[in-house]
Amino acid sequence: MSFNYWQDFEENEYYHIYNKAINGITLFKCDQEYVDFLFKYKKYVSPCFNTYAYCLMPNHFHFLIRVKQVEVVKKFSKTQKTKKALAFMYDHEYFNDFISDQFKRMFSSVAIRYKNRYNHKGAVFIEKYKRIQSQDIFKNIYWLTYIHHNPIHHHYTKEYSEWIYSSYNTYIINSESEICREEVYEWFGGKQYFLQYHDDFKYVADEFE
């Protein structure tokens, strides 16, 4: 199966977004750096999205999101003092350009802190982050579970709940969060089926790789 890994952002569409550090460098070296990354995600890009899942790994990350309506994103753009934001405010054709620029700002902010903290020279992220549009709920279910399964796949843990840098536990303990839990439960047909699907996925995930 072939994918277009760099599809434009369109309103009301779902996307699996991921990127990794260049040359296998460890992007997150301590707990606080995971927290800082999520803070920057919230600051720069999450106002443009509904967020359904995320997972931060030592050298890469995944998100499953849905782009909000143009009017909502435009309202957020008015708080951003950039050329792309200004262009978007006056012409909706810059919709994708504005969101892409916000990601660029987020990555640049993370990279600058990393370079200053570790005296790193050169790039930190692979230049083009991937974004695959998800066309239906069944694909969303797969991507969401795949994202939560990442720590198991990479042998960091054996259970979803043991990896604290993902959205999985947000679904389990129902803590305050911007994650769209109720909509996701509807995809699966209820919380119990959400849990069962994840449990089954542990044993068949390799068939989908």
C-alpha positions, 0 to 999 in steps of 0.5 A: 500500500502506498501513501502520500505522506505529505498531504495538505491540511484540510478542515474537518479531516483526520490525520496521522502525524509523525516525525522523528529525530535525525540520525537516531538522536535521543530527542527526549532525555528526561521526563521534563522534556516530554512535558515540554514537548506537549506544552509546545504542541498545545501552544503552537498547533493543538488549537487548530485540532481535535486531538485523539491520540499521541505517543512520544517515544525517545526519538520520535512521536505520533499524533492522531488529530482532526483539523478544526473548521476554518473559522476556528483556526482563523480565530486562533491565527489572530493570536499569532504574530507571523506573516503566515497568520496575517496572510491566512486572516485575509485569504482562506487559501493559506489554511494549510500554509498557516498550520504547516508554519505553526508546526515549523515554529513548534519544531524550531522551538524544540530544536533550539532548546535541544541545541542549547541544552546539549550543545548540539550542532545541525538539525534535530528533526527530519526536515519533512514531518509526515501527515497521512489523511485518514479517510474513515473511522476504521482507519482512525481506530487502527491508527489510534491503537497503533499509536498507543501500541508503539512503546510495546512495538519498540520493546519499551514496555509490555503494557499500554498503561506502563508508558506514561508518555501517551494518551492511553492512560487518559482513556483509562482513568478519565482524567481532565484532558483535551483528548476527545474521549467520548468520540473515540469511545463511539468509534469503538462502540464503548469503552469496554470495546476500546480496551478489548481492541487494544488488548487484542491488538497486542497479539496481532499487530505484527501482521499489520507491519 
